[in-house]
Each structure stands twice: as C-alpha cells, then as structure tokens.
C-alpha cells in the first residue's frame, strides 16, 4: 500500500520487515521504550502510529500512557 505526505509517495511499512530491528528497553520501574529503528523516516513514524492504534485496541488495562516518539514508543504502565 502506498500513501502521499506533502506531495511525496511512501510505501506503507510492514511490521515483519522490522522485527529484527525492534528493541525493547526498560524505562524505569513502570515503563518501557520500544525502539523501531535508529533511522528517522516517515515510514517508521507511520509504523509507530499503527502500533499505537493496535495497542489502544487490545491492551487497555494497566497502561497509563502511550507516548509515540518519531521512531520510538514509550509505554507507562501500572
């Protein structure tokens, strides 16, 4: 699937392409950071946004806040 942002075409990233690159880091005693890639790109950011949407649909209990960062996602839980 492709999409346009600011008159530029992008291919929609597939999570399977990033499984080997994703890192889960501890962020204190009640949180974690999911790092999708060290590269900053629109494609990675869309992947992060899609993950946030999926997370909001099935993992509501115990999550206090989800903070998407350009290529990362910070999750604070109980």
Number of C-alpha atoms within 10 A of each C-alpha: 7 8 10 9 8 5 7 7 10 13 11 14 18 12 15 7 9 14 11 10 10 15 14 13 12 12 13 9 9 12 17 17 20 19 18 23 18 12 11 12 11 16 16 22 21 15 20 23 18 14 15 17 11 11 13 13 9 8 9 11 9 9 15 12 13 17 12 17 14 19 21 23 20 20 19 17 15 10
